[in-house]
Amino acid sequence: MIQSWSRSAQGAAVLLLAFAILFALGGWGAIGKPPKPFVPAEGFFISGTGLQTIALAVLCALILARQGTASRLLGLVVALDAGLALLWRIAALAALVTVSLIFLWASGRFLFGMSAFPPASFPFSLAETWWIEVALASLGLSLTLSIPAILRTGEHVTIDILSPLLAPRVHRWIMRVGSLVLGLPVGWLLLTKGSHLAARSWQQWESSQNFGIEFVFLVKTLVPLMGFLIAVVAALNLRGTPVQKHTGHTGP
């Protein structure tokens, strides 16, 4: 049990470290000076988006590698699956926090007429706007971490009328085609576009108005994080390594 949790923690750490590197590249990285408007381009220039795309392509290539010394990277796939399993548990916890906060806010607001929680006369009292925005941020975290895990374990929405009629081999091809033409492009788009949005928010240490949360920049970082995780899961599904539901253990 301890070994399983340790492997899951290591896998989650690898995922988050890789995301942090790609996020930094996309948000602030560049090689050379960008060309100026209405002036002929001079010198060599690669934007942060270009660096981010290259790094993501390298990571996906490592996941997809099969032959020679690259076969040792199977341990990487196992670690990533274990990390996704831990992120799934965190997503479940975040969903529970969301429900609890909404219940407390609704009870205090509509049963006792409270506009702050704890009541304004208590220390550390916070406005209801703060609690609502924390609940929304927690919901965003839950969706960000659960959607990639669901895609990995095949628990996403399917057409129930057709699904039982298809052979397992057809299911695998549908999964791979979907990962190639939808998963990777959508993940890349969310990662690259979301990194610019979140990096600008980090530079401003953006916070909410009207007594809301002080960490809006962290919430906006969930957009590129979801894109990164979806792209990684798409690469894992292209490799075709089966997993048991939310356990992080790979099949034979």
Rosetta blueprint (number, residue, H / E / L):
1 M L
2 I H
3 Q H
4 S H
5 W H
6 S H
7 R H
8 S H
9 A H
10 Q H
11 G H
12 A H
13 A H
14 V H
15 L H
16 L H
17 L H
18 A H
19 F H
20 A H
21 I H
22 L H
23 F H
24 A H
25 L H
26 G H
27 G H
28 W H
29 G L
30 A L
31 I E
32 G L
33 K L
34 P L
35 P L
36 K L
37 P L
38 F L
39 V L
40 P L
41 A L
42 E L
43 G L
44 F L
45 F L
46 I E
47 S L
48 G H
49 T H
50 G H
51 L H
52 Q H
53 T H
54 I H
55 A H
56 L H
57 A H
58 V H
59 L H
60 C H
61 A H
62 L H
63 I H
64 L H
65 A L
66 R L
67 Q L
68 G H
69 T H
70 A H
71 S H
72 R H
73 L H
74 L H
75 G H
76 L H
77 V H
78 V H
79 A H
80 L H
81 D H
82 A H
83 G H
84 L H
85 A H
86 L H
87 L H
88 W H
89 R H
90 I H
91 A H
92 A H
93 L H
94 A H
95 A H
96 L H
97 V H
98 T H
99 V H
100 S H
101 L H
102 I H
103 F H
104 L H
105 W H
106 A H
107 S H
108 G H
109 R H
110 F H
111 L H
112 F H
113 G L
114 M L
115 S L
116 A E
117 F E
118 P L
119 P L
120 A L
121 S L
122 F L
123 P L
124 F L
125 S L
126 L E
127 A E
128 E H
129 T H
130 W H
131 W H
132 I H
133 E H
134 V H
135 A H
136 L H
137 A H
138 S H
139 L H
140 G H
141 L H
142 S H
143 L H
144 T H
145 L H
146 S H
147 I H
148 P H
149 A H
150 I H
151 L H
152 R H
153 T H
154 G L
155 E L
156 H L
157 V L
158 T L
159 I L
160 D L
161 I L
162 L L
163 S H
164 P H
165 L H
166 L L
167 A L
168 P H
169 R H
170 V H
171 H H
172 R H
173 W H
174 I H
175 M H
176 R H
177 V H
178 G H
179 S H
180 L H
181 V H
182 L H
183 G H
184 L H
185 P H
186 V H
187 G H
188 W H
189 L H
190 L H
191 L H
192 T H
193 K H
194 G H
195 S H
196 H H
197 L H
198 A H
199 A H
200 R H
201 S H
202 W H
203 Q H
204 Q H
205 W L
206 E L
207 S L
208 S L
209 Q L
210 N L
211 F L
212 G L
213 I L
214 E L
215 F L
216 V H
217 F H
218 L H
219 V H
220 K H
221 T L
222 L H
223 V H
224 P H
225 L H
226 M H
227 G H
228 F H
229 L H
230 I H
231 A H
232 V H
233 V H
234 A H
235 A H
236 L H
237 N H
238 L H
239 R H
240 G L
241 T L
242 P L
243 V E
244 Q L
245 K L
246 H L
247 T L
248 G L
249 H L
250 T E
251 G L
252 P L
